[in-house]
Amino acid sequence: MQNRLVSILMPFKNSQPYLQDCIDSIIAQSYEDWELLAIDDHSTDNSYETLYQYSKSDDRIKVYKAEGNGIIEALRQAFQKSKGEFVTRMDSDDIMAENKLEHMVSQLEDYGKNHVALGLVKYFSKAGISDGYAKYEAWLNRLTKTRSNYSEIYKECVIPSPCWMVHKYDLITCGAFEPNLYPEDYDLTFRFYEHGLKCIPSNQLLHYWRDYPTRTSRTHEHYAQNYFLDIKLHYFLKLDHKPKRPLTVWGAGFKGKTIAKGLIKNKVPFHWICDNPKKIGKDIYGQTLQPFEFLSSLKSPQTIVTVANDNEQKSIVNYFESLNLKPVYDYFFFC
C-alpha cells in the first residue's frame, strides 16, 4: 500500500505548547508515505523554530512562512505546494491515532474517487470536556459510523476539519480552498455535499481533538454563530431551496430572526410560524407569525427549523411525519 503520497496540510499559529505531541503523532504513523506542508500564519512564539528543527531531521516535513493572512490563505498556500495523490488536513494542536493515514488511504483505495474518507474523533482537555462538546462528538461519530453525515448537514459541520481525506482530483473539483467563506471547514463540507462526494463509513477512532480556552474555534470572530447561520442559508438557497414551493421558517428566537432577515435581504418570500402563543400574531420585520398548524394548509412546503431544544425538535419531527414530509427535502434543521 505504501506507494501513494499523502499531503497533510497544516496551518499553524502560536501552537508551541502542543506542537511536539502533534508532530510526533504524525511521524509515528504506520503509513509512511506522507508529506507535511506546515504554514506559519505569523506566529509570535517559537512555533516556527520548533517545526524547522523537525524538518532538519525529517525531509517529509516542509515548513513555510505564510504569504498571506489567515487560515484560508495558509491552506491555499499549502495545497499549492502539495504533491500527494491524497490530501488531508491537520490541526497543529491535535493528535493523530497511529493508524489514521493508513486507514484513510485504505478506505480511498477501496472506494475510489468521489469519496471522502472519515474517522471517529475524540475531544480531550486538561480541564475536561463540556457537555456541549461531548454531545457534538457523539453526534458526529454517530453520523460517521452510519455514513449519514449529509442527512443533518444544516445542523452543524458534519465532517471534522482535521479528520477527512480525499483524492486530490476531487478536492480540486470541489474548488479546494479558493472560496473566502468562513467557517472554512463547514464551507468545504457543503462543497463536498454539493459535488456529490460520498462519505465512507468508519468505526475507527482516528483523531484526538484538543480543546482549550484559546482555541481558534472558541475565540475567532469567523466561528461566531452568525457566520454559521450565514453559510447555512447561503448553501440552502443554492442547493436545496425550491423557489416554486412555499417556504416557511419555524421559530422566532435569535436564529429564526437571523434567518428571516437573511431571506428578506435575498428577497426570498416566506411564511413565519412558531409554537409560542406569546409570539403568534405578532408582526416582526413585516411578517406576521402564524401558528405552526398553518403549515398543513400549504401545498408541498419547505421548512427551515430554528428551534434548538431537543424535546421540541422531536415533537416537530413527529408533526412533519404526520404530514408525510421528509427530512433534507421538505424540512431542514438549522440547529
Beta strands, then each sheet from edge to edge (+ up, - down):
strand 1: 6-12
strand 2: 34-40
strand 3: 61-65
strand 4: 86-89
strand 5: 95-96
strand 6: 115-118
strand 7: 120-124
strand 8: 164-167
strand 9: 198-199
strand 10: 205-210
strand 11: 247-250
strand 12: 271-274
strand 13: 283-284
strand 14: 287-291
strand 15: 302-305
strand 16: 331-333
sheet 1: 3+ 2+ 1+ 4+ 8- 6+ 9+
sheet 2: 5+ 10- 7-
sheet 3: 13+ 14- 12- 11- 15- 16-
end
